[in-house]
Amino acid sequence: MLKQMLKSNVVDGIERSMGHLSDPRVLSSIRVQSTIRQSLRESLVRRGFLEISPTMLSPLTDPLNHPVYDPYITAYGEKLWLTKSMIFHKQIAVQQLGKIFIMSPNIRLETEDKLSSGRHLFEFTQIDLEALETTREEMICLAEEIINEALERVAAVNSAELEFLKRKVKPFRRPFDAITYLDAREKFGDDFESKLSQQSESPVWIVDIPIEAREFYDREYPDRPGILRDMDLIWPEGFQEALSGGEREFQYDRILERIRRKNQTEEQFRWFTELARKGIRMSSGFGIGIERFTRFVCGLEHVMLTNPFPKVPGVVSL
């Protein structure tokens, strides 16, 4: 199927899309994903979170910590970037709204080598949330709760789809296991995320992430230089990353220091740094990849099977 997708003319593209949408795995996963979306939304609303609108174009977006193509348009005398994530918008909005979430469409034009990873789309959705004056540990607890609630809902609503896909779904025992980033790397080597996922039967938290592995906006331990109060959740069975998040840096001088350490400039992020200069409060949050969540629940080979119009790196698609 991946080789077929490499054809890029319009007629072939339409035919591929129609063939894709007739695949019973795709139809099943779309129904499962609808249940996941509804459950996550309801879980957050019950806990007092407000849903806000997504941002698709902005002079400010996530710098990320790995190479991607960086698409933008020029309008009104400014560069407006396609949103890679709403990390800064979340931190700004949460100062007034307290607890927020977005069903956020993201554009990350990953390099072509990600084509066959099974995990990457260059257009995807994450449920992105942030809460004011909360800790990483509170976010970990919240994530475990809403994930288990979604799994329970899927098991109840999508029994026919799960039976077709030969998947059994149930909530995981809490709290989920955890390991530090450095311990995981020492135990499993540089490919620790993949190996840890393959050997696990339940989700695993990777915590305490080195500063060089992340962007400037994540918060460093006050008493442990070089280590961030971050977390990633890893799906079991080889499906790898489920979510990523942590506490946010909120002190203006620390933000500037971190920007410079990344060889970036304050001017790049002036819409955010100007607010930080005036004073912001600490927040924390995370984003759950909806398509990756669906892929795990459905046990699918490739995340493209979770989307009616998948955008796979390196492939021009409808």
Backbone bond lengths (Angstrom), bond angles and torsions (degrees), N, CA, C in turn:
res aa  C-N    CA-C-N  psi(-1)  N-CA   C-N-CA  omega(-1)  CA-C   N-CA-C  phi
1 M - - - 1.469 - - 1.523 111.43 -
2 L 1.347 117.56 -38.56 1.452 120.04 179.49 1.524 111.36 -62.57
3 K 1.343 117.87 -40.66 1.453 120.80 178.69 1.522 111.19 -63.54
4 Q 1.334 116.38 -39.02 1.458 120.21 179.16 1.523 110.89 -62.74
5 M 1.341 116.54 -34.98 1.459 120.38 -177.28 1.516 112.62 -69.56
6 L 1.338 118.50 -15.41 1.444 120.93 -177.44 1.529 113.07 -73.46
7 K 1.360 117.26 -14.81 1.456 119.70 172.18 1.531 108.30 -70.71
8 S 1.332 117.49 137.48 1.464 117.35 -169.94 1.519 115.40 -127.62
9 N 1.344 120.43 7.94 1.462 117.05 177.90 1.525 110.29 -78.49
10 V 1.330 115.71 163.34 1.464 120.82 -169.66 1.525 112.23 -63.01
11 V 1.342 118.14 -45.60 1.463 120.27 -177.73 1.519 110.59 -60.94
12 D 1.339 115.88 -47.52 1.454 119.07 178.09 1.524 110.90 -61.62
13 G 1.340 116.30 -36.49 1.461 119.72 -179.90 1.519 112.05 -62.56
14 I 1.329 117.33 -43.39 1.463 120.88 178.47 1.521 110.46 -65.04
15 E 1.328 116.06 -43.81 1.463 119.32 179.92 1.527 111.24 -63.07
16 R 1.335 116.06 -40.11 1.456 119.27 178.07 1.523 110.95 -63.10
17 S 1.346 115.95 -42.40 1.461 119.63 -179.21 1.523 111.31 -63.06
18 M 1.329 117.42 -42.97 1.465 120.03 179.36 1.523 110.47 -65.75
19 G 1.344 116.28 -39.73 1.453 118.74 177.16 1.519 112.12 -65.58
20 H 1.319 115.47 -39.76 1.468 120.95 178.37 1.530 110.65 -60.49
21 L 1.326 116.05 -45.02 1.463 119.99 -177.41 1.524 113.31 -73.31
22 S 1.312 117.58 -11.37 1.467 119.45 175.30 1.524 112.22 -93.22
23 D 1.334 116.86 -3.57 1.462 121.63 178.93 1.532 108.63 -71.84
24 P 1.327 119.33 121.77 1.469 120.58 -178.15 1.526 113.40 -62.62
25 R 1.338 118.04 -24.78 1.466 120.05 175.80 1.526 110.19 -67.50
26 V 1.327 115.51 -40.10 1.468 119.75 178.78 1.524 110.41 -65.78
27 L 1.307 116.66 -45.71 1.464 120.37 -179.83 1.522 110.87 -61.88
28 S 1.323 117.17 -40.95 1.463 120.48 178.65 1.520 111.18 -65.47
29 S 1.331 116.52 -43.61 1.467 119.55 -177.07 1.528 111.42 -67.76
30 I 1.339 117.51 -34.24 1.464 119.99 177.97 1.530 110.27 -64.01
31 R 1.315 117.10 -40.18 1.468 119.98 177.64 1.531 111.08 -65.98
32 V 1.335 116.59 -41.92 1.459 120.21 176.91 1.525 110.22 -62.46
33 Q 1.330 116.82 -43.41 1.459 120.31 -178.91 1.523 111.74 -62.13
34 S 1.311 117.50 -37.42 1.460 120.07 177.37 1.527 110.77 -59.29
35 T 1.313 116.62 -40.89 1.466 120.67 177.92 1.523 110.95 -66.12
36 I 1.329 117.26 -41.74 1.463 121.10 178.78 1.530 110.51 -60.73
37 R 1.325 116.74 -47.36 1.462 120.70 179.67 1.526 111.22 -58.63
38 Q 1.328 116.17 -47.33 1.459 119.99 -178.27 1.525 111.08 -63.16
39 S 1.322 117.07 -42.61 1.457 120.24 -178.80 1.523 111.66 -64.74
40 L 1.331 117.48 -45.78 1.460 120.28 -179.26 1.525 111.08 -62.13
41 R 1.325 115.85 -43.10 1.469 119.29 177.64 1.531 111.16 -58.83
42 E 1.322 115.71 -50.64 1.465 119.62 -176.68 1.523 111.28 -64.60
43 S 1.331 117.44 -37.46 1.463 120.63 179.03 1.518 111.27 -61.61
44 L 1.323 116.89 -42.10 1.466 119.93 -179.21 1.521 112.03 -73.05
45 V 1.320 117.43 -40.53 1.464 120.10 178.66 1.532 110.28 -61.62
46 R 1.318 117.54 -41.10 1.468 120.41 177.67 1.524 111.97 -59.96
47 R 1.318 116.54 -27.26 1.460 121.01 -178.51 1.523 112.52 -95.11
48 G 1.316 116.96 12.96 1.454 120.81 173.38 1.515 115.46 88.85
49 F 1.333 118.62 11.93 1.451 121.17 177.10 1.531 110.16 -82.28
50 L 1.329 115.10 143.52 1.457 122.16 176.23 1.520 109.35 -102.44
51 E 1.333 117.26 134.84 1.451 120.12 174.95 1.523 109.29 -85.96
52 I 1.335 116.29 129.11 1.462 120.43 177.56 1.529 109.18 -115.63
53 S 1.321 115.70 165.80 1.461 121.49 -177.03 1.524 111.21 -72.70
54 P 1.326 117.22 148.20 1.465 119.78 176.18 1.515 111.91 -75.71
55 T 1.319 116.09 157.42 1.455 123.94 173.27 1.517 108.42 -110.46
56 M 1.323 117.72 126.22 1.457 121.45 -176.83 1.525 113.15 -106.23
57 L 1.330 117.72 -29.16 1.460 123.08 177.97 1.517 108.78 -130.34
58 S 1.334 116.90 134.51 1.459 119.22 -177.75 1.518 109.88 -162.16
59 P 1.335 117.87 151.82 1.465 120.07 171.71 1.524 112.35 -71.99
60 L 1.338 116.95 -1.85 1.457 122.02 -175.71 1.521 109.44 -137.16
61 T 1.336 116.49 125.05 1.460 119.97 174.69 1.513 109.66 -150.09
62 D 1.310 116.02 173.81 1.457 123.55 -174.77 1.535 110.76 -61.91
63 P 1.344 119.25 126.40 1.469 119.78 177.67 1.524 112.92 -73.40
64 L 1.328 117.39 -18.69 1.467 123.93 -176.34 1.531 110.79 58.47
65 N 1.320 115.06 170.32 1.451 120.02 -177.82 1.531 111.46 -122.30
66 H 1.342 115.60 19.94 1.452 120.38 176.62 1.530 108.20 -146.26
67 P 1.326 118.30 157.25 1.467 120.17 -173.66 1.528 113.19 -72.05
68 V 1.340 115.60 132.78 1.461 123.02 171.09 1.524 106.66 -141.17
69 Y 1.343 116.48 161.78 1.461 119.50 169.49 1.532 107.42 -72.23
70 D 1.340 116.26 142.36 1.471 120.68 -170.94 1.529 110.62 -113.09
71 P 1.326 118.70 90.07 1.464 120.08 -176.34 1.534 112.31 -81.23
72 Y 1.334 115.45 140.97 1.461 120.44 175.68 1.520 108.74 -152.31
73 I 1.328 115.08 163.70 1.452 121.15 169.46 1.523 107.87 -119.04
74 T 1.313 115.95 161.05 1.462 120.33 175.35 1.520 108.50 -109.15
75 A 1.321 116.25 124.72 1.464 121.56 179.76 1.524 109.21 -153.01
76 Y 1.339 115.63 143.03 1.465 121.23 176.28 1.529 111.77 57.53
77 G 1.334 116.19 29.74 1.450 120.31 177.30 1.510 115.01 79.17
78 E 1.344 117.87 10.25 1.466 121.83 -178.36 1.524 110.28 -131.44
79 K 1.308 116.09 155.64 1.453 121.29 167.10 1.532 108.37 -82.30
80 L 1.315 116.13 129.26 1.462 122.13 176.01 1.521 107.62 -115.14
81 W 1.318 116.33 118.92 1.459 122.33 -174.44 1.517 110.71 -91.03
82 L 1.318 116.36 142.99 1.459 119.78 168.82 1.526 108.58 -67.79
83 T 1.316 116.04 137.29 1.460 120.91 -170.62 1.524 112.10 -68.79
84 K 1.341 115.46 121.39 1.464 121.12 173.81 1.516 110.70 -90.04
85 S 1.315 116.48 -31.39 1.464 123.25 165.67 1.521 106.82 -167.85
86 M 1.328 116.41 162.57 1.461 121.08 -178.03 1.525 112.08 -97.61
87 I 1.323 117.08 32.52 1.456 120.85 -174.99 1.528 112.49 -54.50
88 F 1.328 118.22 -45.30 1.463 119.86 -177.87 1.520 111.18 -76.27
89 H 1.324 116.61 -38.45 1.464 119.46 177.20 1.533 110.46 -61.20
90 K 1.323 116.56 -38.79 1.473 119.64 177.25 1.522 110.85 -61.11
91 Q 1.339 116.53 -47.78 1.458 119.94 -177.21 1.522 111.88 -64.26
92 I 1.331 116.69 -32.62 1.459 120.35 178.21 1.531 110.34 -73.73
93 A 1.324 117.28 -49.01 1.467 121.01 -175.82 1.526 112.17 -65.61
94 V 1.320 116.32 -36.04 1.467 119.25 -174.66 1.526 111.80 -68.21
95 Q 1.330 117.65 -20.60 1.463 119.97 179.14 1.528 111.67 -61.15
96 Q 1.335 116.36 -31.17 1.459 120.82 179.91 1.532 113.31 -103.71
97 L 1.321 117.64 -27.65 1.467 120.78 -172.04 1.529 113.84 -102.33
98 G 1.318 117.56 -14.51 1.467 120.70 170.97 1.515 115.75 85.22
99 K 1.337 116.92 -58.38 1.471 121.67 -178.19 1.523 107.48 -143.00
100 I 1.329 116.86 116.91 1.462 120.22 -173.66 1.525 111.26 -134.80
101 F 1.338 115.06 159.15 1.454 119.98 167.61 1.520 109.25 -148.00
102 I 1.337 114.61 158.53 1.455 122.63 179.51 1.515 108.14 -136.53
103 M 1.322 117.69 135.17 1.456 120.69 166.33 1.530 104.40 -85.23
104 S 1.320 116.16 89.27 1.450 122.36 -160.97 1.527 112.80 -99.08
105 P 1.341 118.24 115.83 1.466 120.42 171.03 1.531 109.36 -71.83
106 N 1.305 117.86 131.91 1.468 122.48 179.93 1.520 110.49 -123.35
107 I 1.316 115.59 143.48 1.463 122.63 174.13 1.527 107.97 -114.62
108 R 1.320 115.82 114.39 1.465 120.45 174.33 1.526 107.13 -131.00
109 L 1.317 115.75 102.43 1.461 120.39 -177.04 1.530 109.03 -77.79
110 E 1.325 114.36 81.61 1.458 121.28 -179.21 1.525 110.61 -64.90
111 T 1.320 116.61 154.70 1.454 121.79 178.67 1.528 110.50 -68.95
112 E 1.323 115.66 158.20 1.462 122.07 -171.23 1.528 113.55 -61.98
113 D 1.338 117.31 -22.72 1.456 119.16 -179.55 1.530 112.61 -66.39
114 K 1.353 116.78 -12.98 1.466 120.41 177.83 1.532 112.51 -83.64
115 L 1.329 117.23 -0.94 1.458 121.87 -176.31 1.516 112.74 -52.18
116 S 1.328 116.80 -47.10 1.467 120.48 -171.98 1.525 113.47 -101.31
117 S 1.344 117.22 14.33 1.464 119.11 -178.18 1.526 112.55 -66.95
118 G 1.341 115.75 -26.22 1.460 120.13 -174.53 1.513 113.50 85.45
119 R 1.355 117.49 -11.65 1.471 121.53 -171.47 1.517 113.98 -117.20
120 H 1.341 118.68 -7.75 1.452 120.21 -168.88 1.523 112.96 -114.35
121 L 1.328 114.59 132.02 1.460 124.30 163.91 1.523 106.80 -124.10
122 F 1.338 117.38 147.75 1.470 116.53 178.15 1.528 111.65 -89.69
123 E 1.319 117.88 -5.62 1.465 123.20 170.53 1.520 106.25 -131.20
124 F 1.319 116.84 118.60 1.460 120.08 -174.89 1.524 109.37 -150.89
125 T 1.320 115.57 173.98 1.462 121.56 -179.75 1.521 109.46 -122.27
126 Q 1.324 114.99 136.26 1.458 118.05 168.97 1.524 109.00 -127.38
127 I 1.319 115.50 144.99 1.456 118.64 170.40 1.521 105.04 -86.57
128 D 1.312 114.62 112.87 1.455 123.04 -168.32 1.525 107.87 -112.02
129 L 1.318 117.62 122.71 1.467 119.17 -174.24 1.521 110.67 -133.02
130 E 1.328 114.40 158.58 1.458 121.76 -179.48 1.524 108.36 -152.07
131 A 1.334 115.67 144.54 1.464 120.68 177.93 1.521 109.33 -137.18
132 L 1.309 114.79 138.91 1.457 121.63 -175.96 1.521 110.72 -76.89
133 E 1.347 115.41 138.39 1.464 123.29 174.77 1.523 112.44 51.97
134 T 1.324 114.58 46.70 1.464 120.96 173.59 1.522 108.87 -120.40
135 T 1.328 116.11 157.86 1.455 121.65 -177.30 1.524 110.88 -99.91
136 R 1.321 114.57 166.36 1.461 119.99 174.75 1.524 110.50 -57.32
137 E 1.315 116.99 -41.81 1.460 120.12 -177.62 1.529 111.84 -63.13
138 E 1.321 117.07 -36.76 1.465 120.42 175.98 1.527 110.81 -67.13
139 M 1.331 117.07 -37.53 1.465 120.95 177.67 1.525 111.66 -67.47
140 I 1.326 116.87 -38.13 1.465 120.74 177.21 1.526 109.89 -61.46
141 C 1.327 116.16 -45.20 1.465 120.54 179.07 1.526 110.70 -61.18
142 L 1.329 116.67 -45.08 1.460 121.17 179.26 1.523 111.10 -60.92
143 A 1.316 116.77 -45.95 1.462 120.43 -178.66 1.526 111.07 -60.07
144 E 1.313 117.49 -44.93 1.461 120.55 179.87 1.526 110.94 -61.56
145 E 1.324 116.08 -40.40 1.466 119.83 -179.35 1.523 111.70 -64.63
146 I 1.334 117.06 -48.70 1.472 118.11 -173.66 1.527 111.31 -74.25
147 I 1.323 117.84 -30.20 1.464 120.13 175.42 1.518 109.80 -66.09
148 N 1.319 117.52 -46.30 1.465 120.05 179.60 1.525 111.75 -64.25
149 E 1.322 117.00 -36.60 1.463 119.68 177.38 1.529 110.68 -64.79
150 A 1.325 117.20 -38.51 1.466 120.53 177.67 1.527 110.99 -66.52
151 L 1.325 117.48 -42.01 1.461 120.73 178.73 1.528 110.58 -62.84
152 E 1.312 116.36 -40.64 1.465 120.47 178.35 1.529 110.65 -64.09
153 R 1.332 116.96 -40.48 1.466 120.90 179.59 1.532 110.91 -66.04
154 V 1.338 117.15 -43.53 1.459 120.23 179.20 1.523 110.47 -61.16
155 A 1.318 117.09 -43.62 1.475 120.74 180.00 1.518 110.89 -59.38
156 A 1.335 116.70 -35.40 1.466 120.57 -177.90 1.525 112.49 -80.77
157 V 1.323 117.64 -36.47 1.468 121.90 -171.23 1.521 112.70 -93.65
158 N 1.325 117.12 -34.36 1.468 121.44 -168.76 1.525 112.69 -113.38
159 S 1.290 116.77 40.23 1.466 119.69 -178.09 1.530 111.67 -61.92
160 A 1.326 117.75 -37.61 1.465 120.41 -179.12 1.528 110.81 -66.57
161 E 1.324 116.90 -42.81 1.464 120.40 178.82 1.523 110.82 -65.57
162 L 1.321 117.01 -42.44 1.459 120.33 179.82 1.522 111.14 -64.78
163 E 1.303 116.73 -38.23 1.466 119.83 178.21 1.529 110.04 -64.20
164 F 1.338 117.28 -43.20 1.464 120.32 178.05 1.528 111.09 -61.90
165 L 1.331 116.52 -41.20 1.461 121.61 -177.71 1.529 112.97 -81.45
166 K 1.327 116.13 -4.75 1.468 122.28 -179.15 1.527 111.37 59.61
167 R 1.338 115.34 46.22 1.461 121.48 178.82 1.519 110.27 -121.84
168 K 1.315 115.99 139.71 1.453 122.60 172.26 1.523 107.57 -112.29
169 V 1.318 114.80 128.62 1.463 120.47 -174.25 1.523 109.20 -124.54
170 K 1.313 115.56 132.89 1.463 121.04 173.76 1.527 108.83 -154.86
171 P 1.329 117.94 159.04 1.466 119.98 178.16 1.528 111.24 -60.62
172 F 1.336 115.33 151.50 1.455 121.51 178.49 1.528 110.95 -91.55
173 R 1.321 115.12 153.51 1.472 120.13 175.91 1.528 109.15 -65.77
174 R 1.316 114.83 134.90 1.453 121.23 178.59 1.530 110.07 -110.80
175 P 1.350 116.51 154.29 1.466 127.33 -5.36 1.524 111.22 -72.42
176 F 1.326 115.83 152.58 1.461 120.39 176.22 1.533 109.25 -66.66
177 D 1.319 116.05 152.47 1.464 120.49 175.82 1.519 110.52 -62.90
178 A 1.338 116.61 157.02 1.457 121.76 179.42 1.520 109.99 -141.45
179 I 1.334 115.63 149.99 1.450 122.86 176.32 1.517 107.74 -146.09
180 T 1.326 118.06 145.43 1.460 119.21 177.59 1.524 110.13 -74.53
181 Y 1.305 115.17 155.64 1.472 122.09 178.90 1.524 110.55 -55.82
182 L 1.339 116.70 -47.62 1.462 120.03 -175.98 1.518 111.54 -67.86
183 D 1.335 117.82 -38.09 1.467 120.39 176.96 1.526 110.92 -65.71
184 A 1.339 116.82 -39.74 1.461 120.11 179.31 1.522 110.91 -64.54
185 R 1.332 116.46 -41.59 1.466 119.78 179.73 1.523 111.48 -67.27
186 E 1.327 116.16 -38.67 1.468 119.53 178.60 1.525 111.14 -66.29
187 K 1.318 117.15 -38.19 1.465 121.39 -176.49 1.517 112.15 -76.93
188 F 1.349 117.37 -40.39 1.470 120.95 -170.79 1.526 114.58 -113.07
189 G 1.338 118.14 -7.48 1.453 119.93 -177.10 1.513 112.58 87.10
190 D 1.343 116.59 -172.32 1.463 121.34 -174.83 1.528 112.69 -62.65
191 D 1.323 117.48 -28.40 1.467 121.54 179.65 1.532 110.85 -92.66
192 F 1.338 115.05 39.44 1.464 119.63 -170.98 1.525 112.84 -65.91
193 E 1.332 118.08 -33.32 1.466 118.71 -177.78 1.525 110.78 -63.74
194 S 1.325 116.16 -46.14 1.460 120.21 179.64 1.527 111.66 -63.82
195 K 1.326 116.79 -45.73 1.459 120.61 -177.18 1.525 111.42 -67.77
196 L 1.322 116.53 -40.94 1.461 120.40 177.67 1.519 110.79 -62.27
197 S 1.322 116.46 -42.16 1.462 120.97 179.01 1.526 111.48 -64.14
198 Q 1.328 116.63 -42.66 1.465 120.95 -177.44 1.521 112.70 -64.55
199 Q 1.309 116.94 -32.59 1.468 119.36 -176.03 1.527 113.12 -92.32
200 S 1.333 117.74 -5.24 1.461 121.33 -174.49 1.519 111.41 -97.05
201 E 1.312 115.42 147.17 1.462 121.74 175.62 1.520 111.87 -106.75
202 S 1.322 117.27 -7.86 1.460 123.60 177.29 1.523 108.29 -136.06
203 P 1.323 117.82 161.29 1.462 119.48 177.89 1.530 111.73 -60.33
204 V 1.320 116.10 150.19 1.463 122.57 -179.05 1.526 109.52 -131.83
205 W 1.329 116.52 133.05 1.458 121.78 174.57 1.526 110.40 -84.68
206 I 1.321 116.66 134.15 1.456 122.79 166.59 1.525 106.48 -106.23
207 V 1.329 117.04 119.66 1.467 121.40 -173.15 1.531 109.91 -123.87
208 D 1.343 114.83 169.89 1.467 122.17 176.16 1.533 110.40 57.77
209 I 1.307 114.94 70.58 1.465 122.05 -172.09 1.531 110.04 -93.03
210 P 1.333 117.90 133.73 1.475 120.34 -179.71 1.521 112.22 -59.21
211 I 1.307 115.21 147.87 1.454 121.72 -172.65 1.529 112.32 -61.75
212 E 1.334 117.84 -32.69 1.460 119.83 -177.57 1.521 112.44 -73.41
213 A 1.329 117.53 -14.55 1.463 121.05 -177.49 1.521 112.85 -89.01
214 R 1.323 117.80 -1.13 1.455 120.92 -174.82 1.520 112.31 -135.13
215 E 1.328 115.31 173.24 1.445 122.80 179.71 1.531 110.30 -77.62
216 F 1.348 115.66 172.96 1.464 119.32 -173.06 1.521 113.66 -72.77
217 Y 1.314 118.24 -17.74 1.463 119.81 -168.59 1.524 113.70 -86.64
218 D 1.321 119.13 -4.66 1.467 120.83 -179.71 1.522 110.64 -89.77
219 R 1.320 116.19 145.77 1.463 122.32 -165.41 1.531 112.74 -84.06
220 E 1.317 114.48 131.65 1.459 122.35 176.20 1.529 109.61 -83.12
221 Y 1.329 116.10 142.75 1.462 119.56 171.90 1.533 108.71 -55.77
222 P 1.339 118.41 132.93 1.468 119.64 177.36 1.524 113.03 -62.09
223 D 1.333 116.63 -30.45 1.471 120.71 -175.12 1.531 113.23 -112.40
224 R 1.353 117.45 10.16 1.468 121.13 179.26 1.523 108.57 -137.18
225 P 1.322 116.87 80.63 1.475 120.00 -177.26 1.525 111.62 -55.67
226 G 1.337 114.91 136.19 1.454 120.82 176.24 1.514 115.27 88.99
227 I 1.334 117.73 -2.12 1.465 121.54 -179.96 1.527 108.95 -120.44
228 L 1.334 116.49 131.99 1.457 122.22 -175.98 1.526 111.77 -100.78
229 R 1.319 114.40 150.02 1.470 120.46 176.78 1.532 109.04 -86.02
230 D 1.318 114.40 62.02 1.461 123.87 -177.23 1.516 110.73 -112.57
231 M 1.340 114.22 169.12 1.462 119.44 174.44 1.515 109.78 -153.97
232 D 1.303 115.47 144.63 1.463 123.54 167.53 1.517 107.41 -120.62
233 L 1.319 116.59 143.31 1.463 120.25 173.13 1.518 108.31 -106.92
234 I 1.330 116.05 132.40 1.448 122.78 -177.31 1.524 109.36 -110.02
235 W 1.344 116.06 125.19 1.457 119.83 174.20 1.531 110.03 -68.63
236 P 1.316 118.20 150.49 1.469 120.52 173.94 1.529 111.80 -77.64
237 E 1.327 116.13 -177.51 1.469 124.73 173.27 1.531 113.26 64.15
238 G 1.329 117.17 21.38 1.450 119.88 177.30 1.516 115.32 86.08
239 F 1.335 119.17 6.98 1.466 121.35 -176.93 1.528 113.35 -84.35
240 Q 1.319 117.55 -10.67 1.466 124.54 171.60 1.529 113.53 64.01
241 E 1.338 118.46 -138.73 1.464 121.14 -162.49 1.524 113.88 -62.52
242 A 1.344 114.76 130.48 1.462 122.30 175.98 1.521 111.03 -103.02
243 L 1.321 116.59 -45.10 1.464 120.73 179.62 1.512 109.14 -153.73
244 S 1.329 114.63 165.31 1.457 121.36 177.29 1.518 108.62 -143.64
245 G 1.338 116.53 142.17 1.455 119.00 179.27 1.508 112.59 -178.45
246 G 1.331 115.09 -164.60 1.452 120.20 179.47 1.514 111.93 157.47
247 E 1.316 115.05 -171.39 1.457 121.81 174.88 1.528 109.19 -82.27
248 R 1.336 116.42 152.00 1.464 121.06 -175.34 1.532 111.23 -105.50
249 E 1.312 114.29 143.39 1.465 119.57 172.96 1.528 107.78 -68.79
250 F 1.344 117.05 133.28 1.460 119.67 -175.50 1.521 113.35 -130.02
251 Q 1.325 118.48 -11.17 1.463 120.89 179.01 1.527 109.14 -85.76
252 Y 1.308 115.91 129.17 1.460 122.01 -171.81 1.528 112.44 -56.54
253 D 1.345 116.92 -46.94 1.459 119.12 -177.99 1.520 111.81 -65.23
254 R 1.326 117.81 -34.54 1.458 121.52 178.22 1.528 110.85 -70.45
255 I 1.328 116.01 -37.83 1.464 119.44 177.27 1.521 110.54 -61.63
256 L 1.341 117.19 -46.26 1.469 120.36 179.47 1.523 111.16 -62.53
257 E 1.319 116.28 -41.48 1.463 119.89 179.17 1.519 111.09 -60.83
258 R 1.328 115.65 -42.44 1.461 120.05 -178.45 1.526 111.47 -68.91
259 I 1.328 117.35 -38.19 1.460 121.33 176.99 1.532 110.02 -59.84
260 R 1.320 116.35 -47.46 1.466 120.60 -179.17 1.523 111.07 -65.17
261 R 1.322 116.42 -36.47 1.462 120.23 179.32 1.530 111.22 -63.06
262 K 1.324 116.91 -28.38 1.467 121.72 177.28 1.531 112.31 -87.22
263 N 1.331 116.73 6.67 1.465 121.93 -177.14 1.527 111.45 59.68
264 Q 1.335 114.53 35.19 1.449 121.04 174.20 1.523 108.33 -110.17
265 T 1.329 117.65 177.22 1.462 120.59 -176.92 1.527 110.24 -124.32
266 E 1.316 114.97 153.00 1.457 120.26 177.25 1.522 111.00 -59.91
267 E 1.334 117.28 -34.10 1.456 121.92 -179.32 1.525 111.61 -59.49
268 Q 1.350 117.71 -35.13 1.463 121.20 179.42 1.531 111.88 -59.38
269 F 1.319 116.48 -29.93 1.462 121.03 -172.03 1.529 111.41 -123.68
270 R 1.355 116.32 29.18 1.455 120.13 -171.21 1.520 113.10 -60.83
271 W 1.336 118.13 -28.66 1.460 119.89 179.54 1.529 110.55 -64.97
272 F 1.321 115.90 -30.09 1.461 120.74 178.77 1.528 111.73 -90.94
273 T 1.325 117.44 -44.05 1.460 119.56 -175.26 1.523 112.23 -66.44
274 E 1.328 117.19 -30.57 1.469 119.11 177.52 1.524 110.51 -63.90
275 L 1.329 116.21 -40.41 1.467 119.20 175.90 1.521 110.43 -65.53
276 A 1.326 117.64 -43.09 1.460 121.05 -179.92 1.527 111.23 -62.16
277 R 1.322 116.41 -35.85 1.469 119.98 178.45 1.520 110.86 -61.54
278 K 1.327 116.72 -35.48 1.463 120.81 179.57 1.524 111.95 -78.03
279 G 1.336 115.58 -19.75 1.460 119.69 176.28 1.518 113.19 116.59
280 I 1.330 116.79 120.28 1.459 122.12 173.62 1.520 108.90 -130.70
281 R 1.318 115.42 159.60 1.464 120.76 178.30 1.529 110.26 -98.14
282 M 1.310 115.17 158.23 1.455 120.62 -178.76 1.523 110.72 -65.25
283 S 1.317 115.03 144.84 1.461 120.87 172.07 1.519 108.15 -141.93
284 S 1.298 115.04 170.27 1.462 120.29 173.77 1.518 108.03 -147.09
285 G 1.327 115.43 161.01 1.452 119.23 -178.59 1.509 111.58 -176.05
286 F 1.325 114.58 -171.97 1.462 120.39 178.98 1.513 109.52 -162.92
287 G 1.330 115.56 169.63 1.454 122.00 174.48 1.515 110.06 -128.93
288 I 1.327 116.34 134.27 1.465 122.59 176.35 1.520 108.30 -107.44
289 G 1.321 117.27 122.32 1.456 121.30 176.38 1.522 110.50 -71.17
290 I 1.332 116.13 116.11 1.462 120.45 -175.16 1.529 111.26 -66.43
291 E 1.312 116.99 -44.45 1.467 119.55 -179.54 1.523 111.22 -66.00
292 R 1.329 117.37 -38.36 1.473 119.81 178.12 1.529 111.25 -68.52
293 F 1.313 117.67 -37.59 1.463 121.70 174.72 1.532 108.71 -59.07
294 T 1.325 115.93 -47.10 1.463 120.88 -179.67 1.522 111.24 -63.01
295 R 1.325 116.13 -43.09 1.469 119.80 179.12 1.522 110.84 -58.04
296 F 1.333 116.89 -45.20 1.462 119.71 179.65 1.528 111.24 -62.69
297 V 1.328 116.45 -50.17 1.465 119.97 -177.77 1.524 110.94 -58.00
298 C 1.321 116.39 -39.95 1.469 121.21 -176.29 1.526 112.93 -87.47
299 G 1.333 118.01 -9.59 1.451 120.97 178.87 1.518 113.86 65.75
300 L 1.345 116.98 41.76 1.456 121.36 -172.64 1.524 112.64 -93.88
301 E 1.322 115.20 149.79 1.465 121.38 -178.92 1.517 111.60 -66.17
302 H 1.320 117.10 -39.88 1.461 120.86 -175.42 1.519 110.32 -136.04
303 V 1.338 115.40 142.06 1.457 121.28 -178.10 1.530 111.75 -64.81
304 M 1.334 118.09 -19.59 1.463 119.32 178.92 1.525 111.94 -62.11
305 L 1.324 117.15 -21.70 1.465 120.67 -179.85 1.530 112.62 -75.88
306 T 1.323 117.00 -1.20 1.466 120.74 179.45 1.518 112.71 -100.72
307 N 1.327 117.49 1.77 1.459 121.03 -171.23 1.526 109.32 -132.74
308 P 1.338 118.60 133.76 1.463 119.15 -179.74 1.527 113.47 -66.43
309 F 1.331 117.63 -28.13 1.464 122.75 179.18 1.522 109.17 -131.82
310 P 1.316 117.73 70.68 1.473 120.86 -171.87 1.517 112.49 -70.41
311 K 1.330 115.01 141.74 1.465 122.21 177.11 1.525 107.59 -111.79
312 V 1.329 115.57 98.47 1.461 122.00 -177.54 1.519 108.69 -93.15
313 P 1.333 119.19 135.75 1.469 120.71 -178.90 1.528 112.85 -51.52
314 G 1.333 115.37 130.98 1.445 121.14 178.07 1.506 115.16 88.51
315 V 1.328 118.37 -3.36 1.464 122.29 -175.18 1.533 109.02 -120.50
316 V 1.339 116.77 130.48 1.465 121.65 173.37 1.521 108.11 -83.73
317 S 1.324 116.41 120.87 1.459 121.42 -174.03 1.520 110.57 -129.10
318 L 1.324 116.18 160.91 1.461 121.95 179.57 1.534 109.94 -62.90
